[in-house]
Amino acid sequence: MAAFRKILAFFIIVLFGFPILFGVIWAVGLTKAAVSPEFVSELPQEIIAEVPKLTDDLFREAQDEHIIRNKNTRAWFRAAAETGVSPRELMAEIGLLAWMEDELSRGLEELGDVLRGRRRPRDITISLIPLQNALRHGALDRYLAAVMEKLPLCDAQGLEEWADAIDRDLDWWELPACRPDVPLAMSILREKRLEAIEDMDDEINIMENAEGPRIPFSQMITAFSYGLFFIPGVLLLIAALIAATSPGGFFRWFGMSILISSILPLLLALLVRNTTALALKFYPYAMWDSGTSELEELILDKLIWIPHEILHHLFTPVVTIAGSLCILGLVIFAVSFLVAGGQRPQTQQRTPAPKPTPAPQADTETPAPSTALSKEIPSDTREPSESDG
């Protein structure tokens, strides 16, 4: 009977407890990461704050022949550097930097406050009109004209390449590094830039038609997700009750089932996070096609820290939850040796009990005289024997 109970408990744990707890750990960890204000609002703000520095570094390193071997691309970035205007200064002059630091950051901060319960839910919009005005700014046209003035004049072949490049809608650094008819080229570039601006919306609505009381949504969603642990917890508890024959056995079964069920998602989370991080570190271009240019590779090198941060924010809660459950399982398993019945009884060498001595049976035919009677009869009164003659 005891063996049947243990087999039944083992099947409950393996078929139901393990997979359900595995899925709950991942679901709770990823949910906690996805709705956390740190992931939704603070991480994008960190990225925004790094954009000006990353742009300056990109323009500087793109001029290095050891990084960019394409002479045409290097010529464009060198011409941009010769204008004496850095990308950060240009972004500040046209208002792009102010839009990122004010309008965009404000919307993200409001979203974080709503998730924390500091602000009532309402429509949170990010206006793109300042961004459109920044892209229409005259300083941008003057900067592009100054860059082109630093380029050599185009020959007949260069003019043909310019016309072909414009028809193919290439990026500006892919255009021939020579100066065509500047007014004509500027009008073409401005026309294409305005077409892109017209395709933009006037605003982005982060939270649309959101009304309600001030509620800490992040904490509520996280707390609700933690409630999912009730299901696998009950299954493992029932299995431990079925298999155990003593309080110590119950704690051993319950603790080990939690420990083993938590080790698997912990190892998988660590494996996925570290493997992906190594892949991004040593071969970050795998996510791009084979036609990736050197400049695109340089851009990816400058932005590779962003997916690293995203991976860290996503998988750290999974690792933390799984690791905490592993510790909990070890603690419960250790408690099994402290409670009554927790320690296994030590085998002691028993000495065989002495066999009981059977009581003497009384002789009914010739009963033995009692000791007291024999003491009362004097020795002189005994009958003479034949030897006494």
RAMORA-V639177 format. One record per helix or strand of 3 or more residues. SS is the DSSP state (a for helix, b for strand). FROM is the first residue (numbers start at 1). TO is the last residue. If there is no record, write none. Layout:
ss=SS from=FROM to=TO
ss=SS from=FROM to=TO
This chain:
ss=a from=2 to=34
ss=a from=37 to=61
ss=a from=71 to=82
ss=a from=87 to=94
ss=a from=96 to=116
ss=b from=124 to=127
ss=a from=129 to=136
ss=a from=138 to=149
ss=a from=156 to=167
ss=a from=172 to=174
ss=a from=182 to=198
ss=b from=203 to=207
ss=a from=217 to=226
ss=a from=229 to=243
ss=a from=247 to=282
ss=a from=284 to=287
ss=a from=294 to=335
ss=a from=371 to=376
ss=a from=379 to=381
ss=a from=386 to=388
